């Protein structure tokens, strides 16, 4: 049902997101993926990574700032 243009745009957008995520630091990428893909809460991420909740908040803040800069608001 989708037009070839829409499919191409979706693929380009997905490629852009994957590239932007791969450009994050490992700590930012890990926290971001645990939160956004696995649905983990900051407290759970802190426990998994053995860091403070504040550290998770900082990583997420920087990750989102970087992603917004690279791909616009997500």
C-alpha positions in Angstrom: 0.0 0.0 0.0 2.9 2.3 0.5 4.4 4.2 -2.5 8.0 3.6 -3.5 8.8 7.2 -2.5 7.4 6.6 1.0 9.4 3.4 1.3 12.6 5.2 0.2 12.0 8.1 2.6 11.5 5.6 5.5 14.7 3.8 4.6 16.7 7.0 4.5 15.2 8.1 7.8 16.1 4.7 9.4 19.6 4.9 8.0 20.0 8.4 9.4 18.8 7.3 12.9 21.1 4.2 12.9 24.1 6.4 11.8 23.3 9.0 14.5 23.0 6.3 17.2 26.3 4.7 16.1 28.0 8.1 16.5 27.1 8.3 20.2 29.6 7.4 22.8 29.3 3.8 24.0 27.9 4.9 27.3 25.3 7.1 25.7 24.3 4.5 23.2 23.9 1.8 25.8 21.8 4.0 28.0 19.7 5.2 25.1 19.1 1.7 23.7 18.2 0.3 27.1 15.7 3.1 27.7 14.2 3.5 24.2 14.3 0.0 22.8 14.1 -2.2 25.9 11.9 0.2 27.9 14.1 0.2 31.0 13.7 2.9 33.6 16.7 5.1 34.6 16.9 3.2 37.9 17.1 -0.1 36.1 19.7 1.2 33.7 21.8 2.5 36.6 21.7 -1.0 38.2 22.5 -2.8 35.0 25.5 -0.5 34.2 26.5 -0.1 37.9 26.4 3.7 37.7 24.3 6.3 39.5 20.9 7.4 38.3 22.4 10.9 37.8 25.0 9.4 35.4 22.2 7.8 33.4 20.3 11.1 33.3 23.5 12.8 32.0 24.1 10.1 29.4 20.5 10.3 28.2 20.5 14.1 28.1 23.7 14.2 26.0 22.5 11.3 23.7 19.2 13.1 23.0 21.0 16.4 22.4 23.3 14.8 20.0 20.6 12.9 18.2 18.4 16.0 17.9 21.3 17.9 16.4 22.0 15.2 13.8 18.5 14.2 12.8 16.1 16.9 14.3 13.6 16.3 17.0 12.8 12.6 17.6 
